[in-house]
């Protein structure tokens, strides 16, 4: 291969692209926009590792959880209380700060400690508090705003965060968390144990999201191929051979790809700024987070032009450019099926050895996972042209619009397949991922033991606010609350200090205790021993002596040599047995049930109070009213909503990332298809004008364009469904999970792809109408 000859021919093609007149520039712009959209998404993908790193860096820097419970008050310590809340489903990170000396550490993002009654807030929270509909939230966070939190203390532009000043804090275990810290941050970060199945799912997500992008870039560099090939025929007249002609064509594609890199970079920079003001599913970022990895960005800059040259050279192998024309209209040889089947079969062969691997047999081979999924999806792009050709070749008569569409598809089935390839690949990957996520969801979802039918919210009081009885009254009067139940818990030991045996007890009035057990009869002063069938027999044998009538126990027994905190209590002469309810408000209740007057008066100060609430579903903001009341009753209370299940954060984050990525890919699919459709209409302007001049109705031509899109997309979605189901089943087998098909999800994925194509077709109708004019017959 002569490098000089290649360089000269490629350079000549680049010159032709930029000096080809109006037609050449239109083709260049279309190619650049198509390639640019793909490049922008690729650059965004290369920035993902930096996004995760930047967010983790901020999270580690502001970490305020300490495992050391023996930190003493000093000049360099700060007391911190967690006062997180939520507003209409949005989490709000709240902290109360009380510095204990001149050297007290500051959390990242703030320059000074706010005074009592003041707070510094994130810009997003400031906007929210100043909005018209946030009256309840302002009552819940009643501090005066004196400053903003810098970006260094936030993980996203829309994160809701505040730091407020406080006095009189002290570490305790009731209600919210209150700690004494010597420094913020995570000094010894321990890597989270990796989950092989989640890593495998992450790899598949990246391949599935990026593969349609690569397909669209490959299709974009072939825009205007028919006109370009006719122009190249003129070069044969002046002496160029077929190889030189192909290299010149590759040079034109290279020019479009290079311009596409520039356009893509501009799109990315615009999108980067937009991302700073956007929020998707509660996630937001700063533009500075979206800095692509230099190595990956360089790889994109090299791979896209190289792919443009390679794709053009491969495409030109099927075209004979002669001095007097292009031999493209002759009947082409039928596409062969055997080699197209080799791609998906090779992908299956790469993935099959990992069937049954699961999460207990170490990590999956990442190269086999990526290679296998990649080959299966590439197999869709290889099989679809054969399928379209095989089907449209057998289609026959019908309406005029149908016959026009079928004949066009028969003449250029490859072009129709190229337009649909990206959609088919995206849908196939989406179906496989939907099956995988649905199949393993139960493995990352666990039961909480809470029954939302019994209570919808629970509030843990800290003891620094109103007494439990007064708090319960305030909650009962809160708008949206139907019923409030207060239960207090404590521990009683058999010895004054360091007891070997201790028993838990629950305090409440008779109505409240009936929410825990089935009581035969109840009056204030009664004590009951809970009977919990099926509970650990050894533990029950240890605590049973402490529940006998007349037994002497100590409430809140002390540890070590500390004295004076324990409270002596003698159980009454009668302790009846009460069976625990299966739907008890408490999880796994054991020990004693005690009415208030049966306890020593001073025992109330060492109990942990919980308020259980049943809400009125007809009140839209019932939860918000409860959280606001909780903040008024006890600033350090911790309200939370009951749910029957909870999911792994890593699984939820991956699913959220998949959704955001899918939105971006669908937007790219729609934009690229629209550009491709406009390019196709431009190529056929004279033909459409000629048909109109011969009396063809505009409605007929419009329907023919719709049929030309509908037939390939139907075949593409059918093929995508088959490949997606096969890939999804194989991935589930690899995760050692039973194969199940959620047909509603499969149909929704296929419907989403069809909806994008329908929207693109409708958007292309106005340009089609403008092209169907007599002026389209003019030539230069």
KEVOTI-895108 format. One record per residue (C-alpha): residue in one letter; z, x, y. Coordinates in steps of 0.25 Angstrom, whole numbers, padded with zeros to 4 digits, always signed. Example, Ala and Ser with C-alpha at 12.3 -4.5 7.8 and 13.67 -1.06 7.14 Angstrom:
BEGIN
A+0031+0049-0018S+0029+0055-0004
# end
This chain:
BEGIN
X+0000+0000+0000X-0004+0006+0014X+0007+0004+0023X-0001+0006+0035X-0011-0004+0031X+0000-0014+0028X+0006-0012+0042X-0008-0013+0049X-0011-0026+0042X+0002-0032+0044X+0002-0028+0059X-0012-0034+0060X-0006-0047+0054X+0005-0047+0064X-0005-0045+0076X-0013-0057+0071X-0001-0066+0070X+0003-0063+0085X-0012-0063+0090X-0017-0074+0082X-0018-0084+0093X-0012-0098+0094X-0013-0101+0079X-0007-0087+0076X+0005-0089+0085X+0008-0103+0080X+0008-0098+0066X+0017-0087+0070X+0027-0096+0077X+0028-0105+0065X+0030-0093+0056X+0040-0087+0065X+0048-0100+0066X+0048-0103+0051X+0052-0088+0048X+0062-0088+0060X+0069-0100+0055X+0071-0093+0041X+0075-0080+0048X+0085-0087+0056X+0092-0093+0044X+0091-0080+0037X+0098-0073+0048X+0109-0084+0048X+0111-0081+0034X+0112-0066+0036X+0123-0069+0046X+0132-0078+0036X+0139-0066+0031X+0143-0062+0045X+0148-0076+0048X+0157-0076+0036X+0162-0062+0039X+0165-0066+0054X+0172-0079+0050X+0181-0072+0040X+0184-0061+0050X+0189-0071+0060X+0197-0078+0049X+0204-0066+0044X+0207-0061+0059X+0214-0074+0062X+0221-0076+0049X+0235-0080+0051X+0241-0082+0038X+0252-0072+0033X+0257-0071+0019X+0269-0063+0025X+0281-0073+0027X+0291-0062+0032X+0284-0059+0045X+0296-0058+0055X+0295-0061+0070X+0291-0049+0078X+0284-0045+0091X+0270-0046+0084X+0271-0059+0076X+0266-0073+0080X+0270-0086+0074X+0257-0095+0070X+0257-0109+0065X+0244-0115+0059X+0241-0129+0066X+0227-0131+0060X+0221-0145+0061X+0208-0152+0061X+0200-0162+0069X+0190-0171+0063X+0188-0162+0051X+0187-0149+0060X+0198-0139+0057X+0206-0133+0069X+0213-0120+0067X+0226-0120+0075X+0237-0110+0076X+0250-0110+0084X+0255-0096+0089X+0268-0091+0093X+0268-0076+0097X+0282-0069+0094X+0279-0056+0102X+0271-0048+0111X+0263-0043+0100X+0260-0056+0092X+0246-0056+0086X+0235-0065+0092X+0225-0072+0083X+0211-0068+0085X+0203-0075+0096X+0215-0077+0106X+0220-0067+0117X+0234-0073+0119X+0244-0082+0113X+0244-0096+0119X+0257-0102+0124X+0264-0113+0118X+0256-0126+0121X+0243-0118+0123X+0232-0114+0114X+0219-0106+0113X+0207-0113+0106X+0193-0111+0100X+0182-0116+0109X+0178-0126+0099X+0193-0132+0099X+0193-0132+0114X+0180-0140+0114X+0186-0150+0104X+0199-0152+0111X+0192-0155+0124X+0183-0165+0118X+0185-0180+0120X+0189-0184+0106X+0199-0173+0103X+0212-0180+0109X+0219-0180+0096X+0216-0166+0094X+0221-0162+0108X+0234-0169+0104X+0235-0161+0091X+0232-0148+0098X+0240-0150+0111X+0239-0136+0117X+0233-0132+0130X+0220-0123+0128X+0222-0110+0135X+0211-0101+0129X+0200-0100+0118X+0200-0093+0105X+0189-0082+0105X+0178-0081+0094X+0186-0070+0087X+0196-0080+0083X+0187-0091+0078X+0178-0092+0066X+0168-0101+0072X+0163-0107+0086X+0168-0121+0082X+0181-0117+0075X+0193-0125+0081X+0205-0116+0083X+0217-0115+0092X+0229-0106+0094X+0241-0113+0101X+0254-0107+0106X+0268-0111+0100X+0283-0109+0100X+0293-0110+0090X+0285-0108+0078X+0292-0103+0065X+0286-0100+0051X+0288-0111+0042X+0281-0118+0030X+0281-0132+0034X+0269-0139+0041X+0259-0129+0045X+0259-0113+0043X+0267-0105+0053X+0268-0090+0051X+0272-0077+0058X+0261-0067+0059X+0260-0053+0063X+0245-0053+0064X+0232-0062+0062X+0222-0058+0052X+0221-0056+0037X+0225-0041+0035X+0223-0041+0020X+0211-0050+0017X+0210-0053+0003X+0196-0057-0002X+0195-0070-0008X+0192-0071-0023X+0177-0073-0024X+0172-0085-0032X+0160-0082-0040X+0154-0096-0039X+0156-0097-0024X+0149-0083-0023X+0138-0088-0031X+0137-0101-0023X+0136-0093-0010X+0125-0084-0016X+0117-0097-0020X+0119-0103-0006X+0113-0091+0001X+0101-0091-0008X+0099-0106-0007X+0100-0106+0008X+0091-0093+0010X+0080-0096+0000X+0074-0108+0009X+0074-0099+0021X+0066-0088+0013X+0056-0099+0008X+0054-0104+0022X+0052-0090+0028X+0041-0087+0017X+0034-0100+0021X+0035-0098+0036X+0027-0085+0035X+0016-0092+0029X+0014-0102+0040X+0000-0104+0045X-0006-0097+0032X-0019-0104+0031X-0023-0101+0045X-0019-0087+0044X-0027-0085+0031X-0039-0091+0038X-0037-0081+0049X-0036-0069+0039X-0050-0073+0034X-0056-0067+0047X-0049-0054+0044X-0057-0053+0031X-0070-0054+0039X-0066-0042+0047X-0063-0034+0034X-0049-0035+0030X-0046-0036+0015X-0037-0046+0008X-0025-0037+0008X-0026-0034+0022X-0028-0049+0025X-0015-0052+0018X-0007-0041+0025X-0012-0046+0038X-0007-0060+0034X+0006-0054+0030X+0006-0048+0044X+0005-0061+0051X+0016-0067+0042X+0024-0054+0046X+0022-0057+0061X+0027-0072+0059X+0039-0066+0051X+0043-0056+0062X+0042-0067+0072X+0050-0076+0063X+0061-0065+0063X+0062-0065+0078X+0062-0081+0078X+0072-0081+0067X+0081-0072+0075X+0080-0081+0087X+0083-0093+0079X+0095-0086+0073X+0100-0082+0086X+0099-0096+0091X+0105-0101+0078X+0116-0091+0080X+0120-0096+0093X+0119-0111+0089X+0128-0107+0077X+0139-0104+0087X+0140-0118+0092X+0137-0125+0078X+0146-0130+0068X+0142-0134+0054X+0153-0141+0044X+0164-0135+0052X+0159-0121+0052X+0155-0113+0065X+0152-0099+0069X+0150-0089+0080X+0137-0084+0084X+0142-0070+0082X+0145-0073+0067X+0130-0075+0065X+0126-0061+0065X+0117-0058+0054X+0120-0046+0045X+0111-0034+0050X+0107-0031+0036X+0103-0045+0032X+0096-0048+0045X+0088-0035+0043X+0084-0040+0029X+0079-0053+0035X+0071-0046+0046X+0064-0038+0034X+0063-0049+0024X+0057-0059+0032X+0045-0051+0037X+0043-0045+0023X+0044-0059+0016X+0033-0064+0026X+0024-0053+0022X+0026-0054+0007X+0025-0070+0008X+0012-0069+0015X+0006-0058+0006X+0010-0067-0006X+0004-0079+0000X-0009-0072+0004X-0011-0069-0011X-0016-0083-0014X-0026-0083-0002X-0039-0077-0002X-0043-0073+0013X-0058-0071+0013X-0067-0067+0025X-0073-0081+0026X-0060-0089+0023X-0047-0091+0015X-0048-0095+0001X-0037-0105+0001X-0043-0118-0001X-0049-0115-0014X-0041-0121-0026X-0029-0112-0028X-0025-0108-0042X-0014-0116-0048X+0000-0110-0046X+0006-0105-0058X+0020-0110-0063X+0025-0099-0073X+0029-0088-0062X+0035-0099-0053X+0045-0103-0065X+0049-0088-0066X+0057-0088-0053X+0067-0100-0056X+0068-0095-0071X+0071-0081-0066X+0082-0087-0057X+0088-0095-0068X+0088-0083-0077X+0096-0075-0066X+0106-0086-0065X+0108-0090-0079X+0116-0078-0083X+0127-0083-0074X+0128-0097-0080X+0143-0100-0083X+0148-0089-0074X+0157-0097-0066X+0168-0091-0057X+0176-0085-0068X+0166-0074-0072X+0165-0066-0060X+0154-0066-0049X+0140-0071-0051X+0129-0060-0050X+0124-0063-0036X+0111-0057-0038X+0108-0066-0050X+0113-0078-0042X+0104-0075-0030X+0092-0071-0038X+0093-0083-0047X+0095-0093-0036X+0084-0086-0028X+0074-0087-0039X+0076-0101-0042X+0074-0105-0028X+0062-0096-0026X+0057-0103-0039X+0057-0116-0031X+0047-0110-0021X+0038-0105-0032X+0038-0118-0040X+0036-0127-0028X+0021-0123-0025X+0018-0125-0040X+0025-0138-0040X+0018-0143-0028X+0004-0139-0032X+0006-0145-0046X+0010-0158-0041X+0001-0160-0029X-0011-0156-0037X-0009-0169-0045X-0007-0178-0034X-0018-0188-0031X-0022-0200-0023X-0014-0208-0013X-0014-0212+0001X-0023-0203+0011X-0010-0196+0016X-0006-0193+0002X-0019-0188-0002X-0020-0179+0011X-0006-0173+0008X-0009-0171-0007X-0022-0164-0004X-0015-0155+0006X-0004-0152-0004X-0015-0149-0015X-0022-0139-0005X-0009-0132-0001X+0002-0135-0010X+0008-0121-0008X+0010-0123+0007X+0017-0137+0004X+0026-0130-0006X+0029-0119+0004X+0034-0129+0014X+0043-0136+0004X+0048-0123-0003X+0060-0121+0007X+0065-0135+0005X+0064-0134-0010X+0072-0121-0011X+0082-0127-0001X+0084-0140-0009X+0084-0132-0022X+0095-0123-0017X+0103-0135-0011X+0103-0143-0024X+0108-0131-0032X+0119-0128-0022X+0123-0142-0021X+0124-0143-0036X+0132-0130-0036X+0142-0134-0025X+0144-0148-0031X+0146-0142-0045X+0157-0132-0041X+0164-0140-0030X+0175-0144-0039X+0178-0130-0042X+0181-0127-0027X+0188-0141-0025X+0202-0143-0029X+0212-0155-0029X+0222-0155-0018X+0231-0165-0026X+0231-0174-0013X+0227-0188-0014X+0220-0192-0001X+0222-0207-0005X+0238-0205-0004X+0238-0197+0009X+0227-0192+0019X+0235-0182+0027X+0248-0174+0026X+0256-0167+0037X+0265-0155+0034X+0276-0155+0045X+0282-0141+0049X+0296-0147+0053X+0294-0142+0067X+0290-0155+0072X+0295-0170+0071X+0304-0173+0059X+0297-0178+0046X+0301-0193+0049X+0296-0193+0063X+0283-0186+0059X+0281-0196+0049X+0283-0207+0059X+0273-0201+0069X+0262-0199+0058X+0264-0214+0054X+0261-0218+0068X+0249-0209+0069X+0236-0217+0070X+0228-0217+0057X+0241-0215+0048X+0244-0226+0038X+0256-0219+0031X+0264-0207+0033X+0273-0201+0022X+0283-0190+0024X+0288-0181+0013X+0296-0168+0015X+0298-0157+0004X+0308-0146+0002X+0314-0137-0009X+0327-0137-0015X+0333-0126-0024X+0344-0124-0034X+0350-0113-0027X+0353-0110-0012X+0345-0097-0011X+0332-0093-0020X+0333-0105-0030X+0326-0103-0043X+0323-0117-0044X+0319-0127-0032X+0314-0141-0032X+0305-0148-0021X+0309-0161-0015X+0302-0171-0007X+0309-0179+0004X+0304-0193+0009X+0308-0207+0011X+0306-0216-0001X+0292-0221+0004X+0288-0206+0005X+0294-0202-0009X+0286-0213-0015X+0273-0206-0011X+0278-0195-0021X+0284-0202-0032X+0287-0216-0038X+0301-0219-0034X+0309-0230-0042X+0317-0233-0029X+0320-0225-0017X+0331-0225-0006X+0334-0214+0004X+0343-0204-0002X+0336-0205-0016X+0331-0192-0023X+0321-0192-0034X+0316-0182-0044X+0301-0181-0046X+0295-0183-0060X+0282-0176-0060X+0275-0177-0074X+0267-0166-0078X+0273-0156-0068X+0277-0142-0072X+0288-0144-0082X+0294-0130-0080X+0295-0133-0065X+0301-0147-0067X+0312-0141-0077X+0316-0131-0066X+0317-0141-0055X+0323-0153-0063X+0338-0147-0062X+0336-0147-0047X+0333-0162-0046X+0345-0167-0054X+0355-0177-0047X+0366-0169-0039X+0359-0156-0040X+0363-0146-0029X+0350-0140-0022X+0347-0132-0009X+0336-0137+0000X+0327-0126+0005X+0334-0114-0002X+0334-0101+0005X+0327-0088+0000X+0334-0074-0001X+0347-0072+0007X+0344-0083+0018X+0355-0094+0018X+0358-0106+0026X+0344-0113+0025X+0346-0120+0011X+0352-0135+0011X+0361-0140+0000X+0357-0153-0007X+0363-0160-0018X+0354-0170-0025X+0359-0185-0026X+0366-0190-0038X+0353-0198-0042X+0340-0192-0043X+0329-0201-0049X+0316-0197-0055X+0303-0202-0048X+0289-0200-0054X+0280-0192-0045X+0267-0200-0040X+0254-0195-0045X+0248-0197-0031X+0260-0191-0024X+0259-0187-0010X+0264-0173-0014X+0257-0164-0024X+0264-0162-0037X+0278-0167-0032X+0290-0162-0039X+0305-0161-0036X+0313-0171-0029X+0310-0183-0020X+0321-0185-0009X+0324-0196+0001X+0328-0190+0015X+0343-0194+0015X+0345-0187+0001X+0343-0174+0008X+0353-0166+0017X+0349-0169+0031X+0346-0154+0035X+0336-0153+0023X+0325-0160+0032X+0323-0147+0040X+0318-0139+0028X+0309-0150+0022X+0293-0149+0023X+0288-0162+0028X+0275-0168+0025X+0268-0181+0030X+0258-0188+0022X+0249-0198+0029X+0239-0209+0025X+0229-0211+0035X+0221-0223+0039X+0206-0221+0036X+0202-0231+0047X+0207-0221+0058X+0196-0210+0060X+0205-0200+0066X+0218-0202+0057X+0219-0188+0053X+0217-0183+0067X+0229-0192+0072X+0237-0187+0060X+0235-0172+0064X+0238-0175+0079X+0251-0182+0075X+0254-0170+0066X+0253-0160+0077X+0262-0169+0086X+0272-0171+0075X+0273-0156+0071X+0264-0146+0077X+0265-0137+0065X+0262-0149+0055X+0251-0147+0045X+0242-0160+0043X+0231-0160+0032X+0222-0170+0026X+0223-0173+0011X+0211-0171+0002X+0210-0172-0013X+0202-0159-0014X+0200-0146-0007X+0188-0136-0008X+0188-0121-0008X+0185-0116+0006X+0175-0106+0001X+0167-0117-0007X+0168-0126+0006X+0163-0114+0015X+0151-0111+0005X+0147-0126+0005X+0148-0126+0020X+0140-0114+0021X+0130-0120+0012X+0129-0132+0021X+0127-0124+0034X+0116-0116+0027X+0109-0128+0021X+0109-0134+0035X+0102-0121+0041X+0092-0121+0029X+0088-0135+0030X+0086-0133+0045X+0077-0121+0042X+0070-0129+0031X+0067-0140+0041X+0063-0131+0053X+0054-0122+0043X+0047-0134+0037X+0044-0140+0051X+0038-0127+0055X+0030-0126+0042X+0025-0141+0043X+0021-0138+0057X+0013-0126+0053X+0006-0134+0042X+0002-0145+0051X-0003-0134+0061X-0012-0128+0050X-0018-0142+0046X-0020-0147+0061X-0035-0147+0059X-0035-0154+0046X-0026-0165+0052X-0034-0167+0064X-0047-0168+0055X-0041-0178+0046X-0036-0186+0059X-0050-0185+0065X-0056-0191+0052X-0047-0203+0053X-0035-0200+0045X-0023-0207+0051X-0011-0199+0057X-0002-0207+0048X-0009-0202+0035X-0009-0188+0040X+0006-0189+0043X+0009-0195+0029X+0000-0184+0023X+0009-0173+0029X+0021-0180+0024X+0016-0181+0010X+0012-0166+0011X+0027-0163+0014X+0033-0174+0004X+0026-0170-0009X+0030-0155-0008X+0044-0158-0004X+0046-0168-0015X+0041-0158-0025X+0050-0147-0019X+0062-0155-0019X+0060-0159-0034X+0058-0144-0037X+0070-0140-0029X+0079-0151-0036X+0075-0145-0049X+0078-0131-0046X+0090-0134-0038X+0096-0142-0049X+0093-0131-0059X+0099-0120-0050X+0111-0129-0047X+0114-0131-0062X+0113-0116-0064X+0122-0113-0053X+0132-0123-0058X+0131-0116-0072X+0133-0103-0066X+0146-0108-0059X+0150-0113-0072X+0150-0128-0067X+0145-0140-0074X+0131-0144-0069X+0131-0157-0061X+0120-0163-0052X+0123-0171-0040X+0110-0178-0038X+0114-0184-0025X+0115-0170-0019X+0102-0166-0026X+0095-0177-0019X+0102-0175-0006X+0097-0160-0006X+0083-0164-0009X+0084-0175+0001X+0088-0165+0012X+0076-0157+0009X+0067-0169+0009X+0073-0173+0022X+0070-0160+0029X+0056-0161+0025X+0055-0175+0030X+0061-0172+0043X+0051-0160+0044X+0039-0169+0041X+0043-0179+0051X+0045-0168+0062X+0031-0163+0059X+0024-0177+0061X+0023-0175+0076X+0016-0162+0076X+0007-0168+0065X+0003-0179+0074X+0000-0169+0085X-0009-0161+0076X-0017-0173+0071X-0026-0173+0084X-0040-0170+0086X-0036-0158+0094X-0033-0152+0080X-0047-0150+0077X-0050-0140+0088X-0052-0126+0084X-0053-0113+0091
# end
